[in-house]
């Protein structure tokens, strides 16, 4: 490394100029000063006078000022506004899930009619009036549900598209809601602290919707699926992306994720692997969009355009499946 002697005074920052010798970079703020040091944030060459200590390596004065402005403005590392209380969104989501579960308990628990109306049914179901938790298999239309004990409950293919969302907040068994809400309580605040409230909520809901769309395509069309597991697996996938982005140790989250996947495929547990798989892939893709979007004033535009594109693709998949079932 070589540089010219420090000048006694310097004028306003100069625009990048050519090197003083063939192939030798020069400081972008001081024309003519050769250097082989680059800013760790913007990768522009800087001379020793412009070097500012950073957490890793050195940054230029412009990037230090930009970082200070971002910190003062409350902006997170990936463009989202920092949450004053990163746990609040997760607590609200937990409250919504618990409220639906209590409503199901209060209206008959396993025999509650709410379950069939909130859970995801690809096609309509002919349920039993006497036992709403049971249905007549193989009955594919309201006209065929002409049993004395039969009652037709429309599914997504019949226009009940809300089930793609409401199924994410519906649980019957206490172990099911307890496991999902514990995972949300642990992972949610950590991810919101990094992404910000709006991006975290987009991650949670869009991951859950991706899980619902996967269930809609790959599960038995004559049954129903419920639970927040698709969104929860989206958080697992997003957390892994965030750890990888900062060069952290993936073994802990990797081991937990593998354990959950093994449980998903154990026979006899009747767990929707389709929802788990769709939510996991959705969470990875969404987190990658958020954390790898290019820095700069248009980063938020790029992030939201890509997220809305992903939402449109999920919607198209749902429409295509509805046409197939119809």
Buried (B, 14 or more C-beta within 10 A) or exposed (E): EEBBEEEEEEEEEBEEEEBBEEEEBBBBBBBBBBBEBBBBBBEBBBBEBBBBEBEEEBBBBBBBEBBEEBEEEEBBBBBBBBBEEBBBBBBEBBEEBBEBBEEBBEEEBEBBBBBBBBBBBBBBBBBBEEEBBEBBEEBBEBEBBEEEEBBBBBBBBBEBBEBBBBBBBBBBEEEBBEBBBEBBBEBBBBBBBBBBBBBBBBBBBBBBBBBBBBBBBBBEBBBBBBBBBBBBBBBBBBBBBBBBBEEEEBEEBEEBBEEBBEEBEEEEEEBBBBBBBBBBBBBBBBBBBBBEBEEEEEBBEBBBEBBEEBBEEBBEBBEEBBEEBE
